[in-house]
């Protein structure tokens, strides 16, 4: 992962001290003292591995030669020179070349290496610095290491339930144990379906809906002459990554519009397909049902 590469990179930065020794650095001048401007200039040249495309960045920009006593900064390091350095060179730089000896034709000599601060920009403005962001060109949540990913919605079978006029002694209620039990509603009765939806993806889900269809079989067909009948639906609010929400739907006898007899109820989350998921096979669940 890139953050591990960058961790190693930064470890090198913090261990490259040699008190008394002077290191020669050739740096690309970014020509600004404004952090936001420097970020906008440098970020397009940062590649997917977190390094800087130095040849492209250097094109048309001037370079400077700094001798820095006590510290060596590796190639590609983004630096800012503190305003309290009393130097005319205050601003932002990217290390193009670094050597273990001093420049004989330096532009500046610095005996205090702490005047230079290492910059770790957040190039995609997602609140995660590049060193911790596996996708620093695309905004994404910290829960997915800064990558956008997709929401991945699924029905939690062990915690989703149906309660109906069928007694608890006859019908199991949890989705993962209901099996072939046939729940039912009598005249004036109600069946309450409680659906727990998981989001195991790396992105918060969009607002969507949950629908309950009545079907002649256990396959959902929403178009054509054999399309299933949508009995009821409700809104499904956004779900954060690695979190769950419960949504209840009450099916009254009147909701079946005079239909009587055995049927299948198909529970469909994200029925309006407002979420782009890698796997949508776990967005439906089928229940055997009867309207008396």
Secondary structure as the mmCIF struct_conf table of DSSP 4:
data_model
#
loop_
_struct_conf.conf_type_id
_struct_conf.id
_struct_conf.beg_label_comp_id
_struct_conf.beg_label_asym_id
_struct_conf.beg_label_seq_id
_struct_conf.end_label_comp_id
_struct_conf.end_label_asym_id
_struct_conf.end_label_seq_id
HELX_RH_AL_P HELX_RH_AL_P1 UNK A 2 UNK A 15
STRN STRN1 UNK A 17 UNK A 29
BEND BEND1 UNK A 33 UNK A 33
HELX_RH_AL_P HELX_RH_AL_P2 UNK A 35 UNK A 43
TURN_TY1_P TURN_TY1_P1 UNK A 44 UNK A 45
STRN STRN2 UNK A 46 UNK A 46
TURN_TY1_P TURN_TY1_P2 UNK A 48 UNK A 49
BEND BEND2 UNK A 50 UNK A 50
STRN STRN3 UNK A 52 UNK A 52
HELX_RH_AL_P HELX_RH_AL_P3 UNK A 54 UNK A 58
TURN_TY1_P TURN_TY1_P3 UNK A 59 UNK A 60
STRN STRN4 UNK A 63 UNK A 71
HELX_LH_PP_P HELX_LH_PP_P1 UNK A 73 UNK A 74
TURN_TY1_P TURN_TY1_P4 UNK A 75 UNK A 76
STRN STRN5 UNK A 78 UNK A 81
HELX_RH_3T_P HELX_RH_3T_P1 UNK A 83 UNK A 85
TURN_TY1_P TURN_TY1_P5 UNK A 88 UNK A 89
STRN STRN6 UNK A 91 UNK A 99
BEND BEND3 UNK A 100 UNK A 101
TURN_TY1_P TURN_TY1_P6 UNK A 104 UNK A 105
BEND BEND4 UNK A 107 UNK A 107
STRN STRN7 UNK A 108 UNK A 110
BEND BEND5 UNK A 111 UNK A 111
HELX_RH_3T_P HELX_RH_3T_P2 UNK A 113 UNK A 115
STRN STRN8 UNK A 116 UNK A 118
TURN_TY1_P TURN_TY1_P7 UNK A 123 UNK A 124
BEND BEND6 UNK A 126 UNK A 127
HELX_RH_3T_P HELX_RH_3T_P3 UNK A 130 UNK A 132
TURN_TY1_P TURN_TY1_P8 UNK A 134 UNK A 137
BEND BEND7 UNK A 138 UNK A 138
HELX_RH_3T_P HELX_RH_3T_P4 UNK A 142 UNK A 144
TURN_TY1_P TURN_TY1_P9 UNK A 145 UNK A 146
STRN STRN9 UNK A 153 UNK A 155
TURN_TY1_P TURN_TY1_P10 UNK A 157 UNK A 159
STRN STRN10 UNK A 161 UNK A 163
BEND BEND8 UNK A 165 UNK A 166
TURN_TY1_P TURN_TY1_P11 UNK A 168 UNK A 170
BEND BEND9 UNK A 171 UNK A 171
STRN STRN11 UNK A 174 UNK A 174
HELX_RH_AL_P HELX_RH_AL_P4 UNK A 175 UNK A 178
TURN_TY1_P TURN_TY1_P12 UNK A 179 UNK A 180
STRN STRN12 UNK A 182 UNK A 185
TURN_TY1_P TURN_TY1_P13 UNK A 187 UNK A 188
STRN STRN13 UNK A 190 UNK A 199
BEND BEND10 UNK A 201 UNK A 203
HELX_LH_PP_P HELX_LH_PP_P2 UNK A 204 UNK A 207
STRN STRN14 UNK A 208 UNK A 215
BEND BEND11 UNK A 216 UNK A 219
BEND BEND12 UNK A 223 UNK A 224
TURN_TY1_P TURN_TY1_P14 UNK A 225 UNK A 226
HELX_LH_PP_P HELX_LH_PP_P3 UNK A 227 UNK A 228
STRN STRN15 UNK A 229 UNK A 236
TURN_TY1_P TURN_TY1_P15 UNK A 241 UNK A 242
STRN STRN16 UNK A 243 UNK A 252
HELX_RH_3T_P HELX_RH_3T_P5 UNK A 253 UNK A 256
TURN_TY1_P TURN_TY1_P16 UNK A 257 UNK A 258
STRN STRN17 UNK A 261 UNK A 269
BEND BEND13 UNK A 270 UNK A 270
TURN_TY1_P TURN_TY1_P17 UNK A 271 UNK A 272
BEND BEND14 UNK A 275 UNK A 275
BEND BEND15 UNK A 278 UNK A 278
TURN_TY1_P TURN_TY1_P18 UNK A 281 UNK A 282
BEND BEND16 UNK A 283 UNK A 283
STRN STRN18 UNK A 284 UNK A 291
#
